[in-house]
Amino acid sequence: MMRRIAIVGNGSVPEGLAETIDNSDMVIRFNLCRSAGRGGLRTDVVAVCNTGRPALEMLAGGQWKASESVRQAKEIWCVRAAETFAALRGPLSRSHPDLDDFCDDYTAGFAAFCKATGRSLKIVPAAAHRALEASLAAFDPSPYVVPSSGLVTIAHVLESVAAAGDRVFIAGFGHEGWQWHPFSAERRWVEAYIAAGRLERLDR
């Protein structure tokens, strides 16, 4: 049967979409799940940056672990493959020495949390990162460090999670933020998938 999969970013979500999002068969949110509220409440998956400061912030203390969105989630997805970021550490130390902790891997911390709470852990594989960067190259990205976790997750859902006939929706993606994500190219990538009928925007 066809599923409706909603991927809700942490950007602005217009009023009136909460019910549509909550009525989806799968709702994926990110990190601190700032989309919860106006962007609905249902959360089946929390996709996390499992390296660097965002990971450390989520695992330290109990605020993230005790949040309603995380408590609902049946799965935690680590979007950053350890081998990809291990290979990035050396080049990044030369090109961006200020990002000295960017590649620190905290996957084990998320794995321990999932084991202790009976949740499933999924790690987006390095091959998915490589495939995304290859396809992103067609959209002339300016110099960047890595694609955003949002785009990695969208690509992973389209290629490895959604079955034929499933509808994949996104909301809360403004394609702006950290300067070292290629957001302009990411927007064009998303629009190309929308034009091809593989992806839909709820907030258009």
C-alpha positions as CSV (number, residue, x, y, z in Angstrom):
1,M,0.0,0.0,0.0
2,M,1.1,3.5,-0.7
3,R,2.7,5.3,2.2
4,R,2.9,9.1,2.8
5,I,6.4,10.0,4.2
6,A,6.8,13.5,5.6
7,I,10.3,14.9,6.1
8,V,10.1,18.0,8.2
9,G,13.1,20.3,8.5
10,N,13.8,22.8,11.2
11,G,12.9,25.8,9.0
12,S,9.7,27.7,9.1
13,V,6.5,25.7,8.6
14,P,3.4,27.6,7.7
15,E,0.3,27.3,9.7
16,G,-2.3,24.7,8.6
17,L,0.1,21.8,7.8
18,A,0.2,20.1,11.2
19,E,-2.7,17.8,10.6
20,T,-1.4,16.8,7.1
21,I,2.0,16.0,8.6
22,D,0.6,14.1,11.6
23,N,-1.6,12.0,9.3
24,S,1.4,10.7,7.3
25,D,2.5,7.1,7.7
26,M,6.1,8.2,8.6
27,V,7.3,11.5,10.0
28,I,11.0,12.3,10.1
29,R,12.4,15.2,12.1
30,F,15.9,16.5,12.8
31,N,18.2,16.9,15.8
32,L,16.3,19.0,18.4
33,C,13.0,18.6,16.4
34,R,12.3,22.4,16.4
35,S,9.6,21.7,13.8
36,A,7.4,20.0,16.4
37,G,4.4,22.2,17.1
38,R,3.3,24.2,14.1
39,G,4.8,21.4,12.0
40,G,2.7,18.7,13.8
41,L,3.6,16.5,16.7
42,R,4.0,13.0,15.3
43,T,7.6,11.8,15.1
44,D,8.6,8.3,13.9
45,V,12.2,9.0,13.1
46,V,14.7,11.5,14.4
47,A,17.6,12.0,12.0
48,V,20.6,13.3,13.9
49,C,24.0,14.8,13.1
50,N,26.1,12.2,14.9
51,T,29.4,14.1,14.7
52,G,30.7,17.3,16.2
53,R,29.0,19.8,18.5
54,P,25.3,19.0,17.6
55,A,25.8,15.4,18.6
56,L,27.5,16.4,21.8
57,E,24.7,18.8,22.7
58,M,22.1,16.1,22.1
59,L,23.8,13.4,24.1
60,A,24.9,15.7,27.0
61,G,22.3,15.9,29.8
62,G,18.7,14.7,29.4
63,Q,16.9,17.5,27.6
64,W,17.0,15.9,24.1
65,K,16.5,12.4,25.3
66,A,13.4,13.4,27.3
67,S,11.8,15.6,24.7
68,E,8.4,14.5,23.5
69,S,9.5,14.1,19.9
70,V,12.4,11.8,20.8
71,R,10.2,9.9,23.3
72,Q,7.8,9.1,20.4
73,A,10.4,8.1,17.9
74,K,10.9,4.5,17.1
75,E,14.1,5.0,15.2
76,I,17.2,7.2,15.4
77,W,19.0,7.8,12.1
78,C,22.7,8.8,12.2
79,V,23.1,10.7,9.0
80,R,26.9,11.0,9.0
81,A,28.8,7.8,8.1
82,A,31.9,7.4,10.4
83,E,34.2,6.4,7.5
84,T,33.2,9.5,5.4
85,F,34.0,11.9,8.3
86,A,37.2,10.1,9.3
87,A,38.5,10.6,5.7
88,L,37.4,14.2,5.9
89,R,39.3,15.0,9.1
90,G,42.8,15.4,7.5
91,P,41.8,17.7,4.6
92,L,39.5,19.7,6.9
93,S,42.2,20.3,9.4
94,R,44.1,22.1,6.6
95,S,41.3,23.9,4.9
96,H,39.1,24.7,7.9
97,P,41.2,24.5,11.1
98,D,38.5,26.1,13.1
99,L,36.3,23.0,12.6
100,D,38.7,20.9,14.6
101,D,35.9,18.9,16.3
102,F,33.6,18.7,13.3
103,C,34.5,15.0,12.5
104,D,34.4,13.8,16.1
105,D,32.1,10.7,15.9
106,Y,29.4,10.1,18.6
107,T,27.6,7.3,16.9
108,A,28.4,5.0,19.9
109,G,26.5,7.4,22.2
110,F,23.4,7.2,20.0
111,A,23.7,3.4,19.7
112,A,23.9,3.2,23.5
113,F,20.8,5.4,23.9
114,C,18.9,3.3,21.4
115,K,19.9,0.0,23.1
116,A,18.9,1.3,26.5
117,T,15.5,2.6,25.3
118,G,14.5,-0.1,22.9
119,R,14.8,2.0,19.7
120,S,16.2,1.0,16.4
121,L,19.4,2.7,15.1
122,K,20.1,3.3,11.4
123,I,23.3,4.7,10.0
124,V,23.1,6.3,6.6
125,P,25.9,4.5,4.7
126,A,28.9,6.2,3.1
127,A,27.8,5.0,-0.3
128,A,24.7,7.2,0.1
129,H,26.9,10.2,0.8
130,R,29.0,9.5,-2.3
131,A,26.0,9.1,-4.5
132,L,24.5,12.4,-3.2
133,E,27.6,14.4,-3.7
134,A,27.9,13.0,-7.3
135,S,24.4,14.0,-8.1
136,L,24.8,17.4,-6.4
137,A,27.8,18.2,-8.6
138,A,25.4,18.7,-11.5
139,F,24.0,21.7,-9.8
140,D,27.2,23.7,-9.6
141,P,27.7,23.9,-5.9
142,S,30.0,26.6,-4.5
143,P,32.9,25.3,-2.3
144,Y,31.4,23.5,0.6
145,V,32.3,21.0,3.4
146,V,29.4,18.6,3.4
147,P,25.8,18.5,2.2
148,S,23.2,19.3,4.9
149,S,21.8,16.5,7.0
150,G,18.4,17.4,5.6
151,L,19.5,16.8,2.0
152,V,21.3,13.6,3.0
153,T,18.1,12.4,4.7
154,I,15.9,13.3,1.7
155,A,18.2,11.5,-0.7
156,H,18.4,8.4,1.6
157,V,14.6,8.2,1.8
158,L,14.1,8.6,-1.9
159,E,16.7,5.9,-2.8
160,S,16.5,3.4,0.1
161,V,13.3,3.9,2.2
162,A,10.4,4.9,-0.1
163,A,8.9,2.1,-2.2
164,A,7.4,2.4,-5.6
165,G,4.2,4.4,-5.2
166,D,5.0,6.0,-1.9
167,R,4.7,9.8,-1.8
168,V,7.5,11.8,-0.1
169,F,6.7,15.2,1.1
170,I,9.0,17.9,2.6
171,A,8.2,21.0,4.7
172,G,10.4,23.3,6.7
173,F,13.3,23.4,4.3
174,G,14.4,27.0,3.6
175,H,17.8,25.9,2.2
176,E,19.7,28.4,4.2
177,G,21.9,28.2,7.3
178,W,25.5,27.1,7.9
179,Q,27.8,28.8,5.4
180,W,29.6,25.5,4.5
181,H,26.6,23.6,3.3
182,P,25.9,24.1,-0.5
183,F,22.4,25.4,0.1
184,S,21.9,27.1,-3.3
185,A,22.8,23.8,-5.1
186,E,20.7,21.9,-2.7
187,R,17.6,24.0,-3.5
188,R,18.2,23.3,-7.2
189,W,18.6,19.5,-6.5
190,V,15.3,19.5,-4.6
191,E,13.5,21.4,-7.3
192,A,14.7,18.9,-9.9
193,Y,13.4,16.0,-7.9
194,I,10.1,17.8,-7.5
195,A,9.9,18.5,-11.3
196,A,10.6,14.8,-11.9
197,G,7.6,13.9,-9.6
198,R,9.6,12.1,-7.0
199,L,9.2,14.7,-4.2
200,E,6.6,17.2,-3.2
201,R,6.6,20.3,-1.0
202,L,3.9,20.6,1.5
203,D,4.6,24.3,2.1
204,R,4.5,25.6,-1.4
